[in-house]
Amino acid sequence: MPRFGEQRLVAEQVDSWGGRELKQALSAGLAWLEHHAEVINALNVYPVPDGDTGTNMSLTLQAALQEVAHSPHDETAGVIAQAVAQGALMGARGNSGVILSQIFRGLARRLRDLARFDALALAAAMKEATDTAYKGVIKPVEGTILTVVREAAEAAQKAAAERNDLLYLMEQMVAEARRSVAHTPELLPVLAEAGVVDAGGQGLFVILEGMLRYMRGERVELAASLGATVDLQAPTSEGTWGYDVQFILRGRDLDVEAIREAIAGMGDSALVVGDPTMVKVHVHSPEPGTPLNYGARLGSLSDIIVENMQEQYEEFIAARPPTRAMTAKGVEMASPIGIVAVATGEGIIRVLESLGASTVVHGGQTMNPSTEELLEAAEGLDAEEVIILPNNSNVILAAQQAQELSSKRVQIVPTETLPQGVSALLAFNYQADLEANIQAMDRARKEVRTAELTFAVRPAQLNGLQVAEGQVIGLLDGELTACGSDLDTVALEMLEQMSAQDEEIITLYMGQGVSLAQVKALASLIRERYPEQEVELVESGHFHYPYILSVE
């Protein structure tokens, strides 16, 4: 049988599949998903530059197929399905990846004892996959990937009752998945307001479509004629990520609109904001010298950052140590309880270790750690009781999977932001037991309010705000609540929304893309406006958000 990327003649009917066909179809699904990962990442409700659903689902499916490659040579359907489920479970990243792993888990449960399966068996397995996925989410929400898998499974059952033909079943299932994704905004009003479909549902549709393309003998390397609703354009860069280029341009009479238009033609994710004397530029470009040379012709450049995103991506998915062990410093009293924290950025990692984190797992927004990485971090500690601080809402489900798999007593404090994680660590008592610490740390994280500032990657109208591409936006506890043209102005507005005057401590976390002088200037403005509050400055080095503010 030819590989999934080759052209082949297709029979009018497919009676059954074994493990080999299942593996090749999933490989085609992964290839098709990787073509579309960047655009799926962009399907954020909020126009923030850190969408990661496509990446998470790709890495999860990649882990599933890696497990198949390392499994015994038995290629019966049941054995391959079990390997896929195990690999997806351990490699699951982010909420979408965890739900995808549960879909595979349900499929494997129904296919376990089968050497080959027909349309009737696959329809039953899809029903099991749906039930398992719904059970894996504490509060299932319609208008998400859950709706898409359920409606695709219903289409599969109907198709199998009409004709015991796997090709016909897959065609009906993909058609229904497409329709289901297109209707997600009708079920989830926030999607309708943002003008996007559900990213997880879109990812599942793309996987199924890739599998169907394999069955039809169509190449997954080539994009079909695609539209704008649930169909996506395949990247033209042959799957490479290019360079992340950032700089500040200073000059006289700078034409911000002309610069924005020119930079947009040099790559993707272009952000250009500023005024006639200073412009902040960010762009993903295959040739980093192009935007830098352009900027240098207009004025002087400073704060230049050039990062090879392809190398970062490859390093992240390669077989590198999944955790970064951090021995707590400045802690005189040892605790029988280990603490696993999730973070990225050298500054915030140092903060977490100084506060007693036993191990820091590299990750966060856009690069969520897998279930396996969190599990290995917990298992590797010299402690039988472990607390996990996810520090990101998209890491909590993976942490829960690690909790279920661990041989240790693992508890999760569901911190959704880095400031919440810091506050939870400050509340840890080395002389208290696990339950007492969980309660204290959970209370502490709830007392923190977090504001995140970044630049809008697209126009949007949400929560009564009209946001232009490139504008500064502020998210208060995950909700978009402010926008403007200036980082300092939006930061002060966020503090006002958080009623900072009623709190004791204001903490300003400095991320990448801003200079120390800029941060100190903002800190001075905050101290002038809030003279009664203690203002702390942390050089955290986190990605995507120039500033994170917290009050408590």
URPEMO-V649364 format. One record per backbone hydrogen bond with DSSP energy under -1.0 kcal/mol. NH is the residue of the N-H (numbers start at 1). CO is the residue of the C=O. Records with the same first field share a line. If there is no record, write none. Layout:
BEGIN
NH->CO + CO
END
This chain:
BEGIN
6->3
17->117
19->75
22->18
23->19
24->20
25->21
26->22
27->23
28->24
29->25
30->26
31->27
32->28
33->29
34->30
35->31
40->36
41->37
42->38
43->40
44->42
48->46
56->52
57->53
58->54
59->55
60->56
61->57
62->58
63->59
64->60
65->61
66->62
67->63
68->64
69->65
70->66
71->68
77->115
78->114
80->76
81->77
82->78
83->79
84->80
85->81
86->82
87->83
88->84
89->85
90->86
91->87
97->93
98->94
99->95
100->96
101->97
102->98
103->99
104->100
105->101
106->102
107->103
108->104
109->105
110->106
111->107
112->108
114->111
117->17
122->118
123->119
124->120
125->121
126->122
127->123
128->124
129->125
130->126
131->127
132->128
133->129
134->130
135->131
136->132
137->134
148->144
149->145
150->146
151->147
152->148
153->149
154->150
155->151
156->152
157->153
158->154
159->155
160->156
161->157
162->158
163->159
165->163
166->14
169->165
170->166
171->167
172->168
173->169
174->170
175->171
176->172
177->173
178->174
179->175
180->176
181->177
182->178
183->179
184->181
186->183
187->184
188->184
191->188
192->188
193->189
194->190
195->191
196->191
202->198
203->199
204->200
205->201
206->202
207->203
208->204
209->205
210->206
211->207
212->208
213->209
214->210
215->211
216->212
217->214
218->213
235->35
240->237
243->285
244->307
245->283
246->305
247->281
248->302
249->279
250->300
251->277
254->276
256->254
259->255
260->256
261->257
262->258
263->259
264->260
266->263
268->284
271->282
273->280
275->278
279->249
280->273
281->247
282->271
283->245
284->268
285->243
290->287
292->288
293->289
294->290
295->291
296->292
297->293
298->295
299->295
300->250
302->248
305->246
307->244
309->242 + 307
310->242
312->308
313->309
314->310
315->311
316->312
317->313
318->314
320->318
324->360
338->385
340->387
341->359
342->389
343->361
348->540
349->345
350->346
351->347
352->348
353->349
354->350
355->351
356->353
357->352
358->339
359->339
360->324
361->341
363->343
364->367
371->92
372->90
374->370
375->371
376->372
377->373
378->374
379->375
380->376
381->378
383->381
386->409
387->338
388->411
389->340
392->415
395->392
399->395
400->396
401->397
402->398
403->399
404->400
405->401
406->402
409->384
410->408
411->386
413->388
415->413
421->417
422->418
423->419
424->420
425->421
426->422
427->423
428->425
432->429
437->433
438->434
439->435
440->436
441->437
442->438
443->439
444->440
445->441
446->442
449->551
451->549
452->475
453->547
454->473
456->471
457->47
460->467
462->465
465->462
467->460
470->456
471->468
472->484
473->454
474->482
475->452
476->479
477->450
479->476
481->474
482->474
484->472
490->486
491->487
492->488
493->489
494->490
495->491
496->492
497->493
498->494
499->496
500->495
502->499
503->500
506->534
507->550
508->536
509->548
510->538
511->546
512->542
519->515
520->516
521->517
522->518
523->519
524->520
525->521
526->522
527->523
528->524
529->525
530->526
533->530
534->504
536->506
538->508
540->538
541->510
545->543
548->509
549->451
550->507
551->449
552->505
END
